[in-house]
C-alpha cells in the first residue's frame, strides 16, 4: 500500500501512471486500485492484492512506482496490517 499526494499540476500524468499500474497488475494476476481520501482529498492510497505463492515473485510494475514518487508532493510506503503480528489478547480479570 502507498499513500501519496500529487504535486500541483501533475494530476493528469499521475492518472496516466495509475492506469498503467492497474493494467500491469491485472496482467500479472493481481488486483490494483486507488482510493482518494474523503477527508484529505489531495491524498491517494494505492492498494495491491494478489495471489500468495511460495518463492520469489516476479516484479509487477515497470517504472510506475518511481513515476508516482517523482509526481508526488508526498509519498509514503505503508505496511499492511497483515504484515504486523496481531494477537488477540483475552482481558484478564
Buried (B, 14 or more C-beta within 10 A) or exposed (E): BBBBBBBEEBEEBBBEBBEBBBEBBEEBEBEBEBEEEEEEEEBBBBBBEEEEEEEEEEEBBEEBBEBBEEBBEEBEEEEEEEEEEEEEEEEEE
